Amino acid sequence: MLAETLIVFGLRFILVAVFLFSAFYVVVDFKGMKAYVKSIRVQDGTASAMAGGALLLKVLASLAVVTGMADRLGAIALTGFCVITALFYKRFWDLGDFAFRADSKAMPVFWDFLKNVSLAAAFILIAFGGDVESLREGLSAFVENPLSSTHPYEWRKE
């Protein structure tokens, strides 16, 4: 049972690792992150607030997913972050040369967009489950108590 617990922990950690390393990047190069945020044409103060908020969200939501405490809320927060990032920063449709060719400028951005959307789907599966019944139960549990957990490390008797 310990092996299974470690596997679940490891998989959850791998899923959020990109956000934890990204948070580290924000701390190391806040000015660079702020410049990236400003690429969607927001004011300097707004960019600082957005970068700081993203840092906080990445750390807290990632810890929630890894520890299993309020992991539904953490997973939903990361879902929203992935979708918003995809829509505002991975705008492959604006680059004008979307084609399945190696020299297309839009293709790498499209793959980043798709990765963000795929991560969002994975977080929904963590928050609510991978089948219809789990989805129904998970959504109901979240609505009743937004800080509820999926109890990922609880050993159940079969």
C-alpha positions in Angstrom: 0.0 0.0 0.0 2.9 2.3 0.6 4.1 1.8 -2.9 0.7 2.8 -4.3 0.7 5.9 -2.1 4.1 6.9 -3.3 3.1 6.4 -6.9 0.0 8.6 -6.5 2.1 11.2 -4.7 4.7 11.1 -7.5 2.2 11.4 -10.3 0.5 14.3 -8.6 3.9 16.0 -8.1 4.9 15.4 -11.7 1.6 17.0 -12.8 2.2 20.2 -10.8 6.0 20.3 -11.3 5.7 22.7 -14.2 3.8 25.2 -11.9 6.3 24.8 -9.1 9.3 25.4 -11.4 7.4 28.3 -13.0 6.8 29.8 -9.6 10.6 29.5 -8.9 11.2 31.4 -12.2 8.8 34.2 -11.1 10.8 34.6 -7.9 14.2 34.5 -9.6 13.2 36.8 -12.5 10.1 38.8 -11.5 11.0 41.5 -13.9 11.0 39.1 -16.8 7.7 37.6 -15.8 6.2 41.0 -15.5 7.4 41.8 -19.0 5.8 38.5 -20.3 2.5 39.5 -18.5 2.6 42.9 -20.1 2.7 41.3 -23.6 -1.1 41.3 -23.5 -1.0 45.1 -23.1 -1.7 45.6 -19.4 -0.4 48.5 -17.3 2.7 48.1 -15.2 0.9 47.9 -11.9 -1.6 45.4 -13.2 1.2 43.3 -14.6 2.9 43.2 -11.2 -0.3 42.2 -9.5 -1.0 39.5 -12.1 2.6 38.1 -11.8 2.3 38.1 -8.0 -1.1 36.5 -8.1 0.1 33.8 -10.5 3.0 33.1 -8.2 0.7 32.7 -5.2 -1.8 30.6 -7.2 0.9 28.3 -8.6 2.4 27.5 -5.2 -0.8 27.2 -3.2 -2.8 25.3 -5.8 0.1 23.0 -6.5 0.6 22.2 -2.8 -3.2 21.5 -2.5 -3.0 19.0 -5.4 0.1 17.3 -4.1 -0.9 17.1 -0.4 -4.5 16.2 -1.1 -5.8 18.9 1.2 -8.4 21.0 -0.6 -7.1 19.4 -3.8 -10.4 19.9 -5.7 -10.1 23.7 -5.2 -6.4 23.6 -6.2 -7.2 21.5 -9.3 -10.0 23.9 -10.3 -7.7 26.9 -9.8 -5.0 25.3 -11.9 -7.6 24.4 -14.5 -8.7 28.1 -14.7 -5.0 29.2 -14.9 -4.3 26.8 -17.7 -7.3 27.9 -19.8 -6.8 31.6 -19.2 -3.1 31.3 -20.1 -3.9 29.4 -23.2 -6.5 32.0 -24.4 -4.4 35.1 -23.6 -0.8 33.9 -24.2 -1.0 31.0 -26.6 -2.9 32.8 -29.4 -1.6 30.7 -32.3 -4.5 32.0 -34.5 -3.0 35.5 -34.4 0.3 34.5 -36.0 -1.2 34.0 -39.4 0.8 31.0 -40.7 -0.8 28.1 -38.9 0.1 25.0 -40.9 1.4 21.6 -40.2 5.0 22.5 -41.3 8.3 22.7 -39.5 8.7 26.4 -40.5 5.3 27.5 -39.2 5.6 30.1 -36.4 2.1 29.3 -35.1 2.7 25.5 -34.7 4.9 25.7 -31.6 2.4 28.1 -30.0 -0.5 25.7 -31.0 1.3 22.9 -29.2 1.7 25.0 -26.1 -2.0 25.9 -26.3 -2.9 22.3 -26.6 -0.7 21.3 -23.7 -2.4 24.0 -21.5 -5.8 22.7 -22.4 -4.7 19.1 -21.8 -3.4 20.0 -18.4 -6.7 21.6 -17.6 -8.5 18.4 -18.5 -6.2 16.4 -16.2 -6.9 18.8 -13.3 -10.7 18.3 -13.9 -10.2 14.6 -13.7 -8.3 15.0 -10.3 -11.0 17.4 -9.0 -14.0 15.3 -10.0 -13.0 11.9 -11.1 -12.6 10.0 -14.3 -16.0 8.5 -14.8 -19.6 9.7 -14.9 -20.4 8.6 -11.4 -17.2 10.0 -9.9 -17.8 13.2 -11.8 -21.3 13.6 -10.4 -20.1 12.8 -6.8 -17.0 15.0 -7.0 -18.9 17.9 -8.4 -21.6 17.5 -5.7 -19.0 17.3 -2.9 -17.2 20.4 -4.3 -20.4 22.4 -4.4 -21.3 21.4 -0.9 -17.8 22.1 0.4 -15.3 23.8 -1.9 -12.4 22.9 0.4 -13.3 19.2 0.2 -10.6 16.7 -0.8 -10.5 13.6 -2.9 -8.5 11.9 -0.1 -5.9 10.6 -2.6 -3.7 8.9 0.0 -6.5 7.2 2.0 -6.3 3.4 1.9 -9.7 1.9 1.2 -10.7 -1.7 1.9 -11.9 -3.3 -1.2 
